[in-house]
Amino acid sequence: MICSGSGTIDVNVGSIVSYTVVCANGDPGQLNEVGLRHIHKNVAVSVTTRTSGKWGLSIGWTKDIASSS
């Protein structure tokens, strides 16, 4: 999630995860990565914005998840 301006953005990925991004001028946003061990089908992503600026969200998928040790 990248955002500018002031305010917040709520991101909801179905029943899997949800989080809030705090936007600020000069701060490009944050990177949130969610690694899942099981397939989830038909997942809806919703975004609720309360910001005076612009925002962007990227969603991707990969077959392999790097494990963090």
FENLINTA-V478967 format. One record per helix or strand of 2 or more residues. SS is the DSSP state (h for helix, s for strand). FROM is the first residue (numbers start at 0). LEN is the number of residues. Records with the same first field share a line. If there is no record, write none. Layout:
SS->FROM-LEN, FROM-LEN
This chain:
s->1-2, 6-7, 16-8, 44-7, 54-2
